[in-house]
């Protein structure tokens, strides 16, 4: 099919050439006089041949299987035709000026047959539902049909790969000059197009998947959830996961989040583009997921905890969390030896940064503690009950229960509220908590 399309493209490039391409027919000729078992047949005599012919006289067998006389042989001109002695039937008087009747264009006739499904050449069976189709249409776009070694009258497709609705939409897409895809159908169509290897249709789907105006934040999250349990959609699912930024906390507030595969949770918690009010929320998010089935999920604890950037947490919180957090599971986690060591290292790193800055006479502010190559996308959500600037001593009072209350509040917010949350201005040096002294 690729070769056919290349030839077709070459034909279009020659459209401006004044020389009109002559139409031909491909004809396979058989020589009725050829006898392969006969000793009288010469070595150069052909039994059959395929040729392109354009004139009716080219169909005459004596022209096709014309034998060359041997040297010295006499050729007797007996029983010659009028054409052979000089009469030309093509020179009929006024032939060129006669008006030729019009006929329907082949493309219109073929399109009518395709669109009305006249003389369908194949049936597509999907769970005992039979679609009457033209195989040529399917072969033009689908490598699956083009590469069939045999072309049976009925072709059965697996419904788990190609649903009945998806096939109908794909066949309509093939017939349409201006194909259009509905959002609600795009995943089923994509799965079926992947199985049938309809490359142009896959590109059409990816045009939407790649467009962040179509799939971003909540729409990307919804599509991510729609792609679960189908391995054919793994690549789409992974792309959608990268589009979740401000919508993260709203997603965490739902039960859908609790069923998130651990590898996808690891990606989210490791991302620099997720939006949170404080790095403490990353720890809380991990705890929420772990607590849903602690007995089975505790094996993932260390992998998840390594995603938490303790050095970006408020120093006051790090100093107090191991003694003052009342939620049993979180208290247990932060007192694990490996986690305890991570917290101590973070405390040492923060205090060292503060000490070095003071020696250099620099002010230790909000920006200096949160800026760096390992930062998140910080937001300031007015609905967050525990928000404080990173150096505020009141951060020591942040509890997991406050996070749960915040998630409940997010569930009751308008659907577009996440989009209106402002990013945190790290250069804003305003005070926190009515003049409470910062570190």
Secondary structure as the mmCIF struct_conf table of DSSP 4:
data_model
#
loop_
_struct_conf.conf_type_id
_struct_conf.id
_struct_conf.beg_label_comp_id
_struct_conf.beg_label_asym_id
_struct_conf.beg_label_seq_id
_struct_conf.end_label_comp_id
_struct_conf.end_label_asym_id
_struct_conf.end_label_seq_id
HELX_RH_AL_P HELX_RH_AL_P1 UNK A 2 UNK A 13
TURN_TY1_P TURN_TY1_P1 UNK A 14 UNK A 16
BEND BEND1 UNK A 18 UNK A 19
HELX_LH_PP_P HELX_LH_PP_P1 UNK A 20 UNK A 23
STRN STRN1 UNK A 25 UNK A 30
TURN_TY1_P TURN_TY1_P2 UNK A 32 UNK A 33
TURN_TY1_P TURN_TY1_P3 UNK A 36 UNK A 37
TURN_TY1_P TURN_TY1_P4 UNK A 39 UNK A 40
BEND BEND2 UNK A 41 UNK A 41
TURN_TY1_P TURN_TY1_P5 UNK A 43 UNK A 44
BEND BEND3 UNK A 47 UNK A 47
STRN STRN2 UNK A 48 UNK A 53
BEND BEND4 UNK A 55 UNK A 55
HELX_RH_3T_P HELX_RH_3T_P1 UNK A 56 UNK A 59
HELX_RH_AL_P HELX_RH_AL_P2 UNK A 61 UNK A 64
TURN_TY1_P TURN_TY1_P6 UNK A 65 UNK A 65
HELX_LH_PP_P HELX_LH_PP_P2 UNK A 66 UNK A 70
TURN_TY1_P TURN_TY1_P7 UNK A 71 UNK A 72
BEND BEND5 UNK A 79 UNK A 79
TURN_TY1_P TURN_TY1_P8 UNK A 82 UNK A 86
TURN_TY1_P TURN_TY1_P9 UNK A 89 UNK A 90
TURN_TY1_P TURN_TY1_P10 UNK A 93 UNK A 97
BEND BEND6 UNK A 98 UNK A 98
HELX_LH_PP_P HELX_LH_PP_P3 UNK A 99 UNK A 102
HELX_RH_AL_P HELX_RH_AL_P3 UNK A 106 UNK A 116
TURN_TY1_P TURN_TY1_P11 UNK A 117 UNK A 119
STRN STRN3 UNK A 122 UNK A 126
TURN_TY1_P TURN_TY1_P12 UNK A 127 UNK A 128
STRN STRN4 UNK A 129 UNK A 133
HELX_RH_AL_P HELX_RH_AL_P4 UNK A 135 UNK A 141
HELX_RH_AL_P HELX_RH_AL_P5 UNK A 143 UNK A 146
TURN_TY1_P TURN_TY1_P13 UNK A 147 UNK A 147
BEND BEND7 UNK A 149 UNK A 150
BEND BEND8 UNK A 153 UNK A 153
STRN STRN5 UNK A 154 UNK A 156
TURN_TY1_P TURN_TY1_P14 UNK A 159 UNK A 161
BEND BEND9 UNK A 162 UNK A 162
HELX_RH_AL_P HELX_RH_AL_P6 UNK A 164 UNK A 175
BEND BEND10 UNK A 177 UNK A 178
HELX_RH_3T_P HELX_RH_3T_P2 UNK A 183 UNK A 185
HELX_RH_AL_P HELX_RH_AL_P7 UNK A 186 UNK A 196
TURN_TY1_P TURN_TY1_P15 UNK A 197 UNK A 197
HELX_RH_AL_P HELX_RH_AL_P8 UNK A 199 UNK A 209
TURN_TY1_P TURN_TY1_P16 UNK A 210 UNK A 210
TURN_TY1_P TURN_TY1_P17 UNK A 212 UNK A 214
BEND BEND11 UNK A 215 UNK A 216
TURN_TY1_P TURN_TY1_P18 UNK A 217 UNK A 217
HELX_RH_AL_P HELX_RH_AL_P9 UNK A 218 UNK A 226
TURN_TY1_P TURN_TY1_P19 UNK A 227 UNK A 229
HELX_RH_3T_P HELX_RH_3T_P3 UNK A 231 UNK A 233
HELX_RH_AL_P HELX_RH_AL_P10 UNK A 234 UNK A 241
TURN_TY1_P TURN_TY1_P20 UNK A 242 UNK A 243
BEND BEND12 UNK A 245 UNK A 245
TURN_TY1_P TURN_TY1_P21 UNK A 246 UNK A 247
HELX_RH_AL_P HELX_RH_AL_P11 UNK A 248 UNK A 252
TURN_TY1_P TURN_TY1_P22 UNK A 253 UNK A 253
BEND BEND13 UNK A 254 UNK A 254
HELX_RH_AL_P HELX_RH_AL_P12 UNK A 255 UNK A 258
TURN_TY1_P TURN_TY1_P23 UNK A 259 UNK A 259
HELX_RH_AL_P HELX_RH_AL_P13 UNK A 262 UNK A 270
BEND BEND14 UNK A 272 UNK A 273
STRN STRN6 UNK A 275 UNK A 276
BEND BEND15 UNK A 277 UNK A 277
TURN_TY1_P TURN_TY1_P24 UNK A 279 UNK A 279
HELX_RH_AL_P HELX_RH_AL_P14 UNK A 280 UNK A 291
TURN_TY1_P TURN_TY1_P25 UNK A 292 UNK A 293
HELX_RH_AL_P HELX_RH_AL_P15 UNK A 294 UNK A 297
HELX_RH_3T_P HELX_RH_3T_P4 UNK A 298 UNK A 300
HELX_RH_AL_P HELX_RH_AL_P16 UNK A 301 UNK A 305
TURN_TY1_P TURN_TY1_P26 UNK A 306 UNK A 307
BEND BEND16 UNK A 308 UNK A 308
HELX_RH_3T_P HELX_RH_3T_P5 UNK A 310 UNK A 312
BEND BEND17 UNK A 313 UNK A 313
HELX_RH_AL_P HELX_RH_AL_P17 UNK A 315 UNK A 324
HELX_RH_AL_P HELX_RH_AL_P18 UNK A 328 UNK A 334
TURN_TY1_P TURN_TY1_P27 UNK A 335 UNK A 335
BEND BEND18 UNK A 336 UNK A 336
HELX_RH_AL_P HELX_RH_AL_P19 UNK A 337 UNK A 359
TURN_TY1_P TURN_TY1_P28 UNK A 360 UNK A 361
HELX_RH_AL_P HELX_RH_AL_P20 UNK A 366 UNK A 370
BEND BEND19 UNK A 372 UNK A 372
TURN_TY1_P TURN_TY1_P29 UNK A 373 UNK A 374
STRN STRN7 UNK A 377 UNK A 380
TURN_TY1_P TURN_TY1_P30 UNK A 382 UNK A 383
TURN_TY1_P TURN_TY1_P31 UNK A 385 UNK A 386
TURN_TY1_P TURN_TY1_P32 UNK A 390 UNK A 391
STRN STRN8 UNK A 392 UNK A 392
HELX_RH_3T_P HELX_RH_3T_P6 UNK A 393 UNK A 397
HELX_RH_AL_P HELX_RH_AL_P21 UNK A 400 UNK A 411
TURN_TY1_P TURN_TY1_P33 UNK A 412 UNK A 412
BEND BEND20 UNK A 413 UNK A 413
TURN_TY1_P TURN_TY1_P34 UNK A 415 UNK A 416
HELX_RH_3T_P HELX_RH_3T_P7 UNK A 417 UNK A 420
HELX_LH_PP_P HELX_LH_PP_P4 UNK A 421 UNK A 421
STRN STRN9 UNK A 422 UNK A 423
HELX_LH_PP_P HELX_LH_PP_P5 UNK A 424 UNK A 424
TURN_TY1_P TURN_TY1_P35 UNK A 426 UNK A 427
STRN STRN10 UNK A 432 UNK A 432
TURN_TY1_P TURN_TY1_P36 UNK A 433 UNK A 435
STRN STRN11 UNK A 436 UNK A 436
HELX_LH_PP_P HELX_LH_PP_P6 UNK A 437 UNK A 437
STRN STRN12 UNK A 438 UNK A 438
#
